[in-house]
C-alpha cells in the first residue's frame, strides 16, 4: 500500500509541474480543489456494522464499568472491498459527467463521508453539483497548526497513573491518532523497548506504516503503530516542496512530534537542550499507542481535502482518539459553522465511538474568537502551569532587571563590561550602511578587540519575531567575538509579543519589556565616555552580571488562561438556536511545554537540531486532554465519546494552586498586569483534573441521534443535513436546540423571559445520594428540581433546570450548578446566559 501511494504521489508531483496548462479547458478556466459528497451514506453509517454492548449498564467486581455506546467493528476485508467499490462509483460518475474533459481525482472518501475531492474548474464543479446523486460541492479551504513537569502539575504520578497500575501501564491498549505534521520515528519518546514490560499489539487497530526513503522500514513499532501522509490537495496547487515538506510521514516541522509526545510520549526521557538538562519528559498516557496521519506541512499548512482523507483513514484503521491541534484559517462557509467537511466527518467519527479533541485556536483574547464549534468535538483552551524559568541581569548601579533565557549565568558575583553592538563596529561598517547591524547576526561587522571578554548588547527587533533574525545566530556572533555573554533589549516597535524562554549555550538574557530595556540603555549611555571629535566611545563604563535561567521555579500561581487562547461564545450564539453550548469545553496546560522535537524540525529556529523544544499554544493543550482521555478509555473501554467528555468536564477544577479563582489574561501587552477571574467563555468547565476524571460518579451522555436532532433543528438545515449524512430530518426531533443537548453545561444565547432545560445523569459508581446547589447568573433566577436524589448504580436521574429572567441584560453573565454526592463525588455544571429579556407587566 505504501509503495503504491508513493507512486501515486510522485505522479501528482509530476502533474503539478504542468498544472497551469493541464488544468485549463480554455484561457479563462481556472482549476481548484473541490470536496464532493454524495447522497449515499458512508460505510460507517450502516447499522449492520454496529457492535452493540448488550445488557445495559454493568458494574463488575473489577471496578471497571461498561457504558452503552455504538462502536464499529474493526475494518474488515469486506469493508476494504466496499471502499474499492465506492471509489469505482466515484470514478464512473466523474467520467460520465465530465466526458472528455480534464480533471484529477485526489481522494475517494467512503468511511466517514461518501465523496471525493477533485481538481476541476468552477464550471465543472457546477456540472457535478447538478447531478441527482451529488449532495454537496464545497471549495477546499486551508487549515493551520494551532512535557517534563505537567504530569506532576496534573497529579498523574500519585493519582491517575496509580489507578491504572502506574506509568508502566497508563494508557496501554489505547490508540491515539494525530492529524498533524507527522512524526520523527527515531525519537526515544516513541521507542518500544524502553520498558521491561513489552508493548502489546492493539488488536483492534489495522493501520499501516508507509515506507519511503524518509521513513524507512522499521520506523514503526509496537508504540508507533501506524503512519501515513496525505498531500494530494497541496500537490495539485504546485506548492508542495518535496525537500522541505517530505512526501512521507516524517515530520519536517516539529509540531506533530511535539503534540504526539505530549499525549503519549514514553516515560522518563531526558530533556537535553543546548547542552543543558531540564528534567525527564513523559506523555500524559505514556503507554498508549500512536498512529500518525500527516496532513499539514511546514511551508504552507494544510487543506481540508487532505485533512478529511486523514480523518477518514484514522477511523477506518480503528483509532480510539483523534487529536487535532489544527484550526481552519477562516470560518467555514454555510448556514452554520457545523456544516463543513471536516466537522461532518468528525461527527461520523464520534458515531463510531471515537473521542475527538481539537485545539481552540490562538486567536484570543477577543470574545467569539473560537475556531472549533461543534458540540461533538471536545475543544481545549490553553492555560499556564506552575513551572517558570526566570532570568535576570544585575547592573553596576544596583538595579536588577528581569528577563528570559534558558542560559547559564556569568561567573559568581563578577561584573563584566557592557558593549553595545553599535559601539563595537569595525572600520568598514556603519549603522547607515547596515541598519540591522544591532541585531548581531554577522560577526564580521564587529571589532573583536572591543567585544572580547565583555557582554555584547544586541537589539531584539521585529525581525526576530518574523524569523528573519535569530537568537541562535546572534549567539554564534558573540561566541566568534569571544564575548562573555549576550544581552538582548526589546525594540520598542515589538508590541504585544510574549517571549518563550530561548535556549542559549552561553550566558545570556532577553529583556522582554521595552520599559526595562530603556532602563538598561539609559544606564549604559550614561556610563560612556565619547570623544568629542570622532564621536567614538573611548571608555565603556557600564558593567553587569547575568544570573542565569536554567533553574526552574515552581511557585507561580497557576493555572492562568493565556491571552492567546481563543474565547467563547461560539460566533453562532448570535443567531438563536444555532449554537447555545459552551466553548471551550475545558483548558489544559499549553504554555511553555517541553516535549519531543523532530531532528529536522524547522518550526522554531531556536530549537533547530535539538531533540526537545519548549512550545506554547492551544496546540499543546489539546494533546494533554487526548492523553488524559486515553486513561479514561483504558479504565472505561465502553464509554461513548460524550461520556469521556462528561467525565473530563464535570470534574474540572475552578481554582488555582493557591486556592484562588483561576485568572484569565485579557491583553497581549503586559498580560500579567491585565487579568481578571476567568469566566466559562474563557475556560469552559475549568482546568482538567486527571485523577477526578477517572472517578466522575455521574455521566451526562449524548448520542449521534441527539446531535442529528440538534442539526435538524437549525432553521433551513434539513437539505444540508441530508446532503452530508444521507439521512432525512423527518426521522429526528427537530425541536431539539443547543440547550436541549444533554451536555455537562448550559448556555442560552437569548433568555426570553423563561426557559426550562432538562438534563439526564447516569450513575457509573456505587449507590449514592446527591444534593444540588447553585449560583444564578446576574438577572436570572434559577431553580433545579429535584434538589436531592438517591441514585443506584447504573440508574438514571432526570434534572429540570428552570431559568427566569429578572432584569433586561445584554451582557453575558454566569452561574453554576453543583452536584454533591455523599460518597465524595462533586460535579460542576457551568451556566451561561448571554442576553436576558424581562417583561415587567403591571396593571392599574
KEVEX-881786 format. One record per residue (C-alpha): x, y, z; residue in three letters. Coordinates in steps of 0.05 Angstrom, whole numbers, plus 5000, padded with zeros to 4 digits. Example, Ala and Ser with C-alpha at 12.3 -4.5 7.8 and 13.67 -1.06 7.14 Angstrom:
# residues 2
524649105156ALA/527349795143SER/
# end
This chain:
# residues 844
500050005000UNK/505650485019UNK/509450394954UNK/503150464913UNK/501251104948UNK/508351364940UNK/508051234865UNK/501351594862UNK/504352204897UNK/510352204850UNK/505252224793UNK/501752814827UNK/508253184836UNK/509853094763UNK/502953314743UNK/503653904790UNK/509454164749UNK/504854244689UNK/498254414724UNK/497655124697UNK/496954814627UNK/493954144646UNK/488254434686UNK/485554934636UNK/479954774587UNK/480355484558UNK/484156114571UNK/479256354624UNK/478455694663UNK/481955634730UNK/482054974767UNK/481354884842UNK/480254314890UNK/473054164909UNK/470353664960UNK/464353304932UNK/459652894976UNK/454352414952UNK/447452254979UNK/449151524993UNK/451151445067UNK/458351265083UNK/460650575105UNK/460550745179UNK/453150925178UNK/450650225162UNK/447349945224UNK/449449235205UNK/456549425223UNK/454949655293UNK/457349235351UNK/452649375409UNK/454049255482UNK/448248845506UNK/445348815575UNK/445749555592UNK/449949825648UNK/454349355687UNK/458849475747UNK/463548895757UNK/467848675816UNK/473948935778UNK/471449635789UNK/471049775714UNK/464449985685UNK/461249865617UNK/457450435586UNK/452850315527UNK/455350615462UNK/455550415389UNK/462450225366UNK/464249985298UNK/468049345288UNK/475049405261UNK/475749495186UNK/474848815153UNK/476548555084UNK/469348675063UNK/469949395086UNK/476149485043UNK/472749164984UNK/466849634994UNK/471650214996UNK/474449994928UNK/467449934901UNK/465650634925UNK/471950914891UNK/469750584826UNK/462950904833UNK/466251584842UNK/470551464781UNK/464551274739UNK/460751894760UNK/466652344741UNK/467452014674UNK/460152074658UNK/459352804680UNK/466053054652UNK/466352654588UNK/472752804551UNK/474653374598UNK/480953414640UNK/480453324715UNK/484452994771UNK/481152604827UNK/485352654891UNK/481652224943UNK/475651774949UNK/472451815019UNK/467851255040UNK/468251115114UNK/466151765149UNK/463352135089UNK/461651865020UNK/465052304970UNK/471452514936UNK/476053104925UNK/477553304854UNK/481453844817UNK/476554164768UNK/474454844741UNK/468655224771UNK/464355044710UNK/465954304720UNK/464254364794UNK/457554654776UNK/456254074729UNK/457653584786UNK/453153974834UNK/447253894785UNK/447553134787UNK/441952794827UNK/446752344865UNK/451252924886UNK/449053264951UNK/454453784964UNK/460354114929UNK/464954534973UNK/471254914953UNK/477254644991UNK/479755105047UNK/486255175084UNK/487954995156UNK/493855145202UNK/497254845263UNK/494155195323UNK/512953595580UNK/517153505632UNK/513153785690UNK/505853795670UNK/504653055691UNK/506753275762UNK/502553915759UNK/496553495738UNK/497753005794UNK/498752395749UNK/504452025785UNK/500651975851UNK/493652005822UNK/491151775754UNK/497151345737UNK/496750975804UNK/489550775790UNK/491750405727UNK/497950085755UNK/502950655748UNK/506350975688UNK/508550295662UNK/501350135640UNK/498050825636UNK/494050845571UNK/496150155547UNK/491949875491UNK/489050545471UNK/490950835402UNK/491251595394UNK/491151845322UNK/494652505307UNK/492652925246UNK/498653385245UNK/505453505212UNK/507952785220UNK/512952485269UNK/520352355277UNK/520451595289UNK/527651605314UNK/525951995377UNK/526651595441UNK/519751845463UNK/516851355412UNK/521450755423UNK/518150105443UNK/524049795480UNK/524650295537UNK/520949855587UNK/521849145613UNK/514349065602UNK/513548955526UNK/508349365489UNK/502348955467UNK/499748985396UNK/492949335397UNK/488448805364UNK/483049295343UNK/487849725302UNK/489249565229UNK/493350155204UNK/499650105163UNK/506450445163UNK/508450785098UNK/515450625076UNK/519351165039UNK/526551405036UNK/524951905091UNK/521051395131UNK/524650725122UNK/522450035141UNK/522649935216UNK/520450645232UNK/514050385263UNK/513949915323UNK/509149705378UNK/508950415404UNK/508450785337UNK/503450315305UNK/501550695242UNK/503951265199UNK/501251555134UNK/501452225098UNK/496352605055UNK/498453165009UNK/494653084944UNK/490953754950UNK/497354124966UNK/501053794908UNK/495753994857UNK/496754724878UNK/504154684860UNK/506354894930UNK/508954224956UNK/516454234966UNK/518953514970UNK/525553715001UNK/522654155055UNK/515853825067UNK/517653085058UNK/512952645018UNK/512552165076UNK/510052135149UNK/516752445171UNK/515953095209UNK/519953655177UNK/516554175220UNK/516853925292UNK/509654085312UNK/507053375302UNK/512753055340UNK/511553545397UNK/504053415403UNK/504752655398UNK/509752635455UNK/505453095499UNK/499752595495UNK/503351935491UNK/510952015495UNK/514851495535UNK/516151605608UNK/522851855636UNK/526252115572UNK/531852605589UNK/530753315563UNK/537553555538UNK/537554235502UNK/543554675484UNK/547754225528UNK/543354335590UNK/538953825626UNK/531854035640UNK/529053415673UNK/525652795645UNK/519552805598UNK/513252385596UNK/506752395558UNK/500052405594UNK/498851675575UNK/505951425566UNK/503850705548UNK/498650875496UNK/499850755422UNK/500951285369UNK/498251305298UNK/500351885254UNK/496452185196UNK/500652735167UNK/496453265131UNK/499953915149UNK/506654175126UNK/511754685146UNK/511655135085UNK/504155215074UNK/499954895130UNK/494654435101UNK/488054365065UNK/481254075084UNK/481353555028UNK/487753245057UNK/485353315129UNK/478752965113UNK/482552395080UNK/486952335142UNK/480952315189UNK/477251825145UNK/483351355145UNK/484451425220UNK/477251205233UNK/477950605185UNK/484450405220UNK/480950365287UNK/483950935329UNK/480451075395UNK/482051815400UNK/483552345347UNK/487752955365UNK/487153565320UNK/491954115341UNK/489654485279UNK/484555015263UNK/481455295199UNK/484455935172UNK/477556225166UNK/470556065190UNK/467755535144UNK/462055775099UNK/454955545104UNK/448555665143UNK/452155475207UNK/459255335228UNK/457954595236UNK/456654425163UNK/463654345133UNK/467053705110UNK/471853665170UNK/466553745225UNK/461653285189UNK/467052745181UNK/468452815256UNK/461052735271UNK/461352045238UNK/467751905277UNK/464152055342UNK/458551585319UNK/463951055312UNK/465851165385UNK/472051585372UNK/473452155420UNK/475552775382UNK/479853325413UNK/481253985378UNK/485354595396UNK/481055215409UNK/485755655368UNK/490756205385UNK/486256795367UNK/484657045437UNK/483357435479UNK/477557735439UNK/470557455452UNK/467756985398UNK/474756805374UNK/473556055374UNK/475855625316UNK/472654975339UNK/465054995344UNK/461454335341UNK/458554015404UNK/461253325385UNK/468353585385UNK/471953695451UNK/475154385447UNK/481154555491UNK/483955235510UNK/490855385537UNK/492955535608UNK/499555625644UNK/502455145695UNK/506655295757UNK/513555205727UNK/517255815702UNK/524355975683UNK/526556665705UNK/533057025687UNK/535657705708UNK/541458185696UNK/544258585754UNK/547359255735UNK/553159625766UNK/548360155793UNK/544959615837UNK/538959555791UNK/536458855774UNK/532358745710UNK/528358115697UNK/528457755631UNK/528057075597UNK/533256585571UNK/534855855584UNK/542056055594UNK/547655975645UNK/549656575687UNK/556356935688UNK/561556725739UNK/559956865811UNK/558957595831UNK/563757855778UNK/561358435736UNK/563158505662UNK/563459105617UNK/557359225573UNK/558759385499UNK/553059565452UNK/553559275382UNK/553159975351UNK/559360185390UNK/563459575371UNK/563259625294UNK/569559535253UNK/572060095208UNK/568459835147UNK/561459825179UNK/556760375199UNK/549560385221UNK/547960795159UNK/550160235111UNK/547359665155UNK/541159875193UNK/540459185223UNK/547559115249UNK/544959205320UNK/541758515315UNK/548658195318UNK/547557705260UNK/554557755228UNK/560957735268UNK/564958035210UNK/561658705223UNK/564858795292UNK/571558945324UNK/573358325363UNK/578158705409UNK/572459135434UNK/567758545448UNK/572658025474UNK/571457865548UNK/565358335553UNK/557758285550UNK/555158435480UNK/548658835476UNK/544158695416UNK/537258935394UNK/531358445393UNK/527258725336UNK/521058525297UNK/525658135251UNK/526657635308UNK/519157545314UNK/518757425238UNK/524556935239UNK/529057365194UNK/534057455250UNK/535256935304UNK/537856895375UNK/541956285355UNK/545756685302UNK/546857255350UNK/549856765400UNK/554456495345UNK/556657215333UNK/558057315408UNK/561956665411UNK/566156835350UNK/567757515381UNK/569657175447UNK/564357545486UNK/562957305557UNK/555557335543UNK/549957685506UNK/544358155527UNK/538258305483UNK/534058915495UNK/527058965467UNK/525959425408UNK/520059895425UNK/516659705359UNK/515758995384UNK/508959075418UNK/504658535449UNK/509557965436UNK/510657475493UNK/517257125492UNK/518256395509UNK/524856225543UNK/530156115489UNK/535955625498UNK/542955935499UNK/549655585504UNK/553056195534UNK/550856685589UNK/545157095561UNK/538557435572UNK/532957755533UNK/529758345568UNK/522558245547UNK/519858925570UNK/521159555528UNK/520859975592UNK/526159535626UNK/530259585562UNK/530160345568UNK/532960275639UNK/538759855613UNK/540260335556UNK/539860955600UNK/544860645648UNK/549360435591UNK/549261105555UNK/550361505619UNK/556661105632UNK/560061225565UNK/565861695551UNK/565561945479UNK/570962305440UNK/568162985421UNK/571762995354UNK/571062275328UNK/564462145365UNK/567261455382UNK/566961135451UNK/573561175487UNK/571160845552UNK/565560355568UNK/563460475640UNK/557260045648UNK/558159355680UNK/553358785694UNK/552658055710UNK/547457535689UNK/544157085740UNK/542256535690UNK/535656195675UNK/536955445676UNK/533655315743UNK/526055235743UNK/521555565794UNK/515155215816UNK/511755765856UNK/507756115802UNK/500256195813UNK/497155725762UNK/493455565721UNK/492156225685UNK/488456275619UNK/493456515568UNK/491757145529UNK/492456795462UNK/487556235480UNK/481156315438UNK/474856515477UNK/467456375472UNK/461956455460UNK/461356095394UNK/460056605338UNK/453756225323UNK/450956445390UNK/448957105357UNK/443656705320UNK/438356385365UNK/438155625366UNK/444455545324UNK/449355435380UNK/447855545454UNK/453255105482UNK/459755235519UNK/466355315483UNK/471855185500UNK/470054555538UNK/476054585585UNK/483054865589UNK/489554485598UNK/497054645602UNK/499054985538UNK/504455495555UNK/511855355556UNK/511254605546UNK/517454175539UNK/516353595491UNK/519853195436UNK/522353555374UNK/523953285305UNK/531253215289UNK/529953625225UNK/524354055253UNK/524554775228UNK/518355075260UNK/522655405313UNK/529455645292UNK/531855695364UNK/530854945373UNK/533654735306UNK/537554095314UNK/535153975385UNK/531353355407UNK/526553745453UNK/523254425447UNK/519154885491UNK/512855105454UNK/506455475472UNK/499455475443UNK/492755125445UNK/496354615401UNK/500054395464UNK/493754395507UNK/489653935463UNK/494353325466UNK/494453385543UNK/487053245541UNK/487752705487UNK/492652345533UNK/488152405594UNK/482352155552UNK/486551535537UNK/486951395612UNK/479351445617UNK/478551005556UNK/483150495587UNK/479050465651UNK/472250515616UNK/473350195548UNK/465950235530UNK/465050965545UNK/462051375488UNK/465552005465UNK/460452425503UNK/461552015566UNK/469052155563UNK/467652885551UNK/462952905611UNK/468052585657UNK/473253105638UNK/468453695643UNK/464553565707UNK/470853435747UNK/474854035722UNK/477854505774UNK/475655225785UNK/481555435829UNK/488955545822UNK/494455215863UNK/493755745917UNK/486355645925UNK/484356285889UNK/479956345827UNK/483156175760UNK/485256825727UNK/484956995653UNK/489757455617UNK/485857995579UNK/491158335536UNK/497258115497UNK/501058735521UNK/503258635594UNK/498658035604UNK/500657945677UNK/498158645691UNK/491558555653UNK/487857965682UNK/481457815719UNK/477657205743UNK/476156725686UNK/469156615661UNK/466455985627UNK/467656315560UNK/475056355579UNK/475955665609UNK/469755255595UNK/468354795654UNK/475254945683UNK/482254645686UNK/482653895674UNK/483253455735UNK/486152805712UNK/485152395775UNK/477952625788UNK/476152495715UNK/477451745727UNK/472051745780UNK/466652235759UNK/460851895794UNK/455452135745UNK/455652185669UNK/451952635620UNK/451452235556UNK/449452445485UNK/448652025423UNK/449452125348UNK/441952175343UNK/441952745393UNK/446953135351UNK/442852985288UNK/436653255322UNK/440453885341UNK/442853985269UNK/435853865242UNK/433254395290UNK/437354945256UNK/432855355210UNK/433655135138UNK/438554585154UNK/434553975130UNK/437353965059UNK/444554075083UNK/443853525136UNK/441253045082UNK/446853245035UNK/452253085086UNK/449252475122UNK/444252185073UNK/439152195129UNK/432452545129UNK/430953045184UNK/423752785186UNK/426652195225UNK/429152645281UNK/426153115332UNK/427653785300UNK/425454175362UNK/432054005397UNK/436254625405UNK/443154755434UNK/440854805507UNK/436954155500UNK/443153725485UNK/444953315546UNK/451553675556UNK/455053795623UNK/453954545616UNK/448155015600UNK/448855605553UNK/443056035530UNK/444356595480UNK/437556915487UNK/433456805550UNK/426757105532UNK/423157125600UNK/423856385619UNK/426555715598UNK/426555005627UNK/432554575609UNK/432853835621UNK/439053415638UNK/439752665649UNK/445352365691UNK/447251635698UNK/450951345757UNK/457250955740UNK/459450875812UNK/456150545873UNK/449550765903UNK/449851495925UNK/445652065949UNK/446652755918UNK/444553455939UNK/444454025889UNK/446454745899UNK/447255325851UNK/449156045839UNK/445056435788UNK/447556875732UNK/446157615741UNK/438957795721UNK/436657065724UNK/433256665777UNK/434855915777UNK/431455315807UNK/433654595800UNK/428954015812UNK/429753555849UNK/434453865899UNK/436253185928UNK/436252485899UNK/438851795913UNK/441251405852UNK/443150675848UNK/449050415807UNK/447150425733UNK/440750825743UNK/438951495711UNK/436152125741UNK/432752705703UNK/434153415727UNK/429954015709UNK/433254705709UNK/428555305708UNK/431455975688UNK/427356615693UNK/429657305671UNK/429057825726UNK/432158425691UNK/433858615619UNK/441258495608UNK/445458485544UNK/451958285577UNK/453757545587UNK/453057305658UNK/454956655691UNK/452956175746UNK/454055455766UNK/450354835788UNK/453854365836UNK/452053635849UNK/454953385915UNK/454952635930UNK/455452335999UNK/460951875973UNK/465352465954UNK/463452575882UNK/462753315862UNK/460353535793UNK/460754245767UNK/455754485714UNK/457155195686UNK/451255655669UNK/452056195616UNK/446656685594UNK/448457205541UNK/442157625534UNK/436257645582UNK/429457965564UNK/424758115622UNK/417758395613UNK/415258745676UNK/407758745665UNK/403659155714UNK/396159305717UNK/392859935743UNK/
# end
